[in-house]
Amino acid sequence: DIQLAQSPSSLSASVGDRVTITCRASQSISIYLNWYQQKPGKAPKLLIYAASSLQSGVPSRFSGSGSATDFTLTISSLQPEDFATYYCQQTYSTPRTFGQGTKVEIK
Amino acid sequence: QVTLKESGPVLVKPTETLTLTCTVSGFSLNNTRMGVSWIRQPPGKALEWLAHIFSKDEKSYSTSLKSRLTISKDTSKSQVVLTMTNLDPVDTATYYCARLHISMVRGLITDFLDSWGQGTLVTVSS
């Protein structure tokens, strides 16, 4: 199975900050990497697919980059509604796998 | 409008079999660009991918749970069913189904989970 390691596991940031979350794959997965946002008590929501494609309706302050084994989710200017947990997921092979999550908290 | 809704028991005893149903609307399970995945999340923990099924009945399972899981679909009812045998308290989790959308991006065929059900909490306890 392909393992995904996210870092950091959690972070504290202020509104307006630029936030970067990384996801490292245990082997090369090309651009087969998606990002999801989950708020407490809610289902996850797709933000980014294929490493850098923004899902329809998602604010442009979210962006994704990377390929092969190293990927990044960036929030250019953190908004109050962005405090949540973020997960990466690989779709290069089955079984599909998720990272362990990164919790973004208010500083 | 695409919707998915999970249904099934809220409480299951250890060693029993869990059957969860995902009823979908707004898309067809016959659509070759669509599939359905099951994902679970124990309280306070990360997402865990369980299984998926595509329109032509192609299936895939979590390596660690493969021996206990079965996924199937009834296209006429717009339902995808997941069964898990030999339940244990560690299987206590919120179980989600989600639409698997196949798309071509920059020349590559990929997929992503673009619509999710609200989830159903299943507790395994005697």
Boltz contact constraints between the chains, C-beta under 6 A:
constraints:
  - contact:
      token1: [A, 1]
      token2: [B, 63]
      max_distance: 6.0
  - contact:
      token1: [A, 32]
      token2: [B, 110]
      max_distance: 6.0
  - contact:
      token1: [A, 34]
      token2: [B, 112]
      max_distance: 6.0
  - contact:
      token1: [A, 43]
      token2: [B, 96]
      max_distance: 6.0
  - contact:
      token1: [A, 43]
      token2: [B, 116]
      max_distance: 6.0
  - contact:
      token1: [A, 43]
      token2: [B, 118]
      max_distance: 6.0
  - contact:
      token1: [A, 43]
      token2: [B, 119]
      max_distance: 6.0
  - contact:
      token1: [A, 46]
      token2: [B, 112]
      max_distance: 6.0
  - contact:
      token1: [A, 46]
      token2: [B, 114]
      max_distance: 6.0
  - contact:
      token1: [A, 49]
      token2: [B, 112]
      max_distance: 6.0
  - contact:
      token1: [A, 50]
      token2: [B, 105]
      max_distance: 6.0
  - contact:
      token1: [A, 50]
      token2: [B, 110]
      max_distance: 6.0
  - contact:
      token1: [A, 53]
      token2: [B, 105]
      max_distance: 6.0
  - contact:
      token1: [A, 87]
      token2: [B, 47]
      max_distance: 6.0
  - contact:
      token1: [A, 91]
      token2: [B, 110]
      max_distance: 6.0
  - contact:
      token1: [A, 91]
      token2: [B, 111]
      max_distance: 6.0
  - contact:
      token1: [A, 94]
      token2: [B, 60]
      max_distance: 6.0
  - contact:
      token1: [A, 95]
      token2: [B, 62]
      max_distance: 6.0
  - contact:
      token1: [A, 95]
      token2: [B, 63]
      max_distance: 6.0
  - contact:
      token1: [A, 96]
      token2: [B, 49]
      max_distance: 6.0
  - contact:
      token1: [A, 98]
      token2: [B, 47]
      max_distance: 6.0
  - contact:
      token1: [A, 100]
      token2: [B, 46]
      max_distance: 6.0
  - contact:
      token1: [A, 101]
      token2: [B, 46]
      max_distance: 6.0
